[in-house]
Amino acid sequence: MRDKKKKKEKITYIDDGRTISDMSGVKSNLDWTRKGTTSSFSDIWRTYWSAVRMMIKPMLVTIAFLIAAFLIVTLIFWLI
């Protein structure tokens, strides 16, 4: 006959209002993050700078928009 199955422990969650929870008992499947990378420094550096170069134009457009908006608002309040 079949052995009796062990009864699962009923977990009760209590909300104490804190935003940070204790995750120390959770096992992760992210073991690769502890092992490090096999990439060379030059590969990492090249990847970083290619991402930075890709974002230079959008960053400059955003900064120009913010400066223009600031100048327009300043001009409006200066004339009033």
VENHUZI-V507118 format. One line per field, one symbol per residue. ss: DSSP state (H for helix, E for strand, - for the rest). Layout:
# VENHUZI-V507118
ss->???
This chain:
# VENHUZI-V507118
ss->-------------------------------HHHH-----HHHHHHHHHHHHHHHHHHHHHHHHHHHHHHHHHHHHHHH-
